[in-house]
Amino acid sequence: WGAWILMAFGAAAGLWLIGGLRGDTLFLKRLAWPAFFLAAAAAGYSAFLFNQAQGREFWRSGLSVWQFLVAAVLAGAASLMLAALVQGAEPAAVDALRTTLAIALVAEGLVLFAELGGSHRTQGAARAARLLTHGGLSRRFWGGAVGAGIVLPLVLLPAGAAGAALASLLALGGLWLYESLWVRAGQS
């Protein structure tokens, strides 16, 4: 069923692109909710795949689906912010993206701290979390993923167009770094 979800999401994204290029706002409004649910299902499916990795206890957290959903919103808001700034979008659209990105950054921080600071079902998962927060991956986690990827973008977001652009780039970089560290910690 996962392949069907991904194909349906790809089709919805393609239709969205066509509707956007045509400027058909009525079509986009009708497609918005189905596209939203298909995007959430595609993001959540990734958590399901990681949860199947029997030998990787860290990836089997009940918070993984939330982690992937929040990451999808964060990546989408940051990417759309960059596109909106390049295209000179209306200030109201940029403000809505700024708010969405700020909420996604806060949610990302909350999910990370719930995932890493809470109790873990197994000793292996606890060791992997500790590797991120206090071990060999901690400098990149705290400095890159949290500091430069969450905190600094939140500080920069209100600082005009340049601040929003830099915040978006840092948020995307921090998200990429965290996901990379998350995979490495689970494998370790």
Buried (B, 14 or more C-beta within 10 A) or exposed (E): EEEEBBEBBEEBBEBBEEBEEEEEEEBBEEBEEBBEBBBBBBBBBBBBEBBEEEEBBBBBBEBBBBBBBBBBBBBBBBBBBBEBBEEEBEEEEBEBBBEBBBBBBEBBBEBBEBBBEEEBEEEBBBBBBBBBBEBEBBEBBBEBBBEBBBBBBBEBBEEEEEBBBBBBBBBBBBBBBBBBBBBBBBEB
